[in-house]
Amino acid sequence: MTALIQTVRTPDGPFTILADAEQRVLSSGWTDSYDAILARLSPAHRPADVREGETDAAHAALAYYDGDLQAIETVPVRQFGTDMQHTGWAALRRITPGAPLTYTEFAVALGSPRAVRAAASVCARNAPALFVPCHRVLRGDGSMGGFAWGIEVKRSLLDREAGTLAS
């Protein structure tokens, strides 16, 4: 499989996107390290050939940062995981910007109120960050919790989403 990789500049730093030949985002995050983006995928799902190029998703990411929070919602993604993970990733895409859930609330949304650890695992294994907005899930006390790309980025994204809705 051949894939495109592109880095764009955002207020939160460099944001790199790996997309397959059909422009589906495979992995993305706030880094300019191609190796870090590829490492988000298991070796069996990494593209054999990666070339620098323009991705459709980059336009959506930049639109998001320009205030169009819905721009990321329709970006196609391709994720590799279990049925439960796919269900969880789809649920993440339904969380309203500016209205984050706790891991407990997310587990309830998945239909498994006691599966809080599994809900957290869904977030941790989410490779196409931003486009599948795992940053919208918080600890039970409302604190940030973990985020693969750093708490500062998570806080910035949540503040951006809350501020846009309030204005």
N, C-alpha and C positions, 0 to 999 in steps of 0.2 A: 504494500500500500504506500502510495506517495502522499505526503502531507505538506501543507504550507505553514510557515511560522512567521509571525509578524509581531514586532514590539511597537507600541505607541506610548506616548508620554501622557500621563494623567497627573492630576494634583496629588495623587497618592504614590507617585513614582512610576517607573516603567511598568507597563502591563503587556505581557506576552501571551499570544493566542496561537494554539496549534489546531489547525482545522484539516479535515480530510479532503479528498478530491471533490466531495459533494458539498463542501463549505460547512460541514457540521463540526462544531467545536468539540475537540477531544479533551483538551486540557488548556487551562489558562490560569494566570496569576500575576501578582505584583512583583515581578522580577525581570531582569533582562538576561537571565541565565537560561539558555535553551535546555541545558541538562536538567535544571530544576523542573521545568515544565514537562519534559519527557519522563522524569522520575515519578510523576504523579500517576503514570500508567504502568501497569504490570508489564514486564518484558514481553509477554506474549501478545500484548495489544499495542505495542509501540510500532509506529510506521517504519518500514524498511528504508524509506527514502524521505528526507525532510529537506525542503528548499525554502529559502526566504521568498516571500511573496505577499501580495495584498489579500487579506481575508475580509469577507463580508462582515464578520463579527466585529472587526475593528471600528467600522462606522457606527455600529450600535453602541459599542463601549464609549466612544467619544460623544455620541448623542446623549447617553446616560449622564456623563459628566457635564454636559451642557444643560442639564435639567430635565431631559425627557426620560424619566425613570422607567417608562414602559418600553423604551427602545430595546431593552435586553430580553423582553418576555417572549418574543417570537423567534429569537435566534435558535436555529436547530443545533442540537447537541447529540453526541453519540457517547453513551456510557456503557461500561462493561461491568456487570454485577449480577447479584441474585435478584429474584423476583421482588423480594422485600426491599432491596436497595432501589430498584427501579420505581417501586411504589413511593418510596420516600423521596427520591429525587423529583418525581412528578409533583408531590405534595409541596416540596420546597418552592417550586415555581408558582404555586398558588398563594404563597404568603404575600399579603399586601405590603407594598413599600410603606414604611413609617409605622407599621403595626407588627413588630417582631413578636415571636412566640417564645415561650420557655421550652426547654427540652421536654418537660412534662406535657405541656400543651401540644407540642409537636407529636409526641407519642400517642396522645389521645386522637389527634387528627389522623394518625396512621391506623387507628382502630385497635391499638395495643397500649392502653394506659399505663401498664406496668413495665413496658419495654423502653424505659428511658435510656438505658445504655445502648440499646440497639438504635434508637433514634439518634443518639450522639454519634454512633458509628457511621450512620448514613451520611451525616455531615462531614465527618472526618475523611470519608472515602470519595468525596465529591471532587472530581478532577476539573470540570469546567466552571471554576469559581466565577462569580458575578452573574453569569448567564443562568446558573442554577444557584440561587442566592442563599447559600447556607449561612451567610453572615447574618441573616434575619432570625437566627435561633440563639437564645440567651440561656444562661443558667437560671435555675429556679428563683434565685434572689434578684434577678434582673441584671446581674453583672455580665461582663463580656464573655467569659469562658475562653476556650481555645479557638484559634483560627490559624490555619496553615500559613497565612501570609502576614500574621502579626496582629496583635490587639489594636495597634494604632490604626491600621487600615480598616479593621472591622468597625471601630468607633467612628472613623471618618465616613464610612459608607452609611452607617445608621444615622449619623448626624445629618448627612446630606439628604437622606430620604425623609427624615422628620422635618427638616427645614423647608424642603420644597413643598411638602404638603401643608405646612403652616402658612406659607406666603400666599 
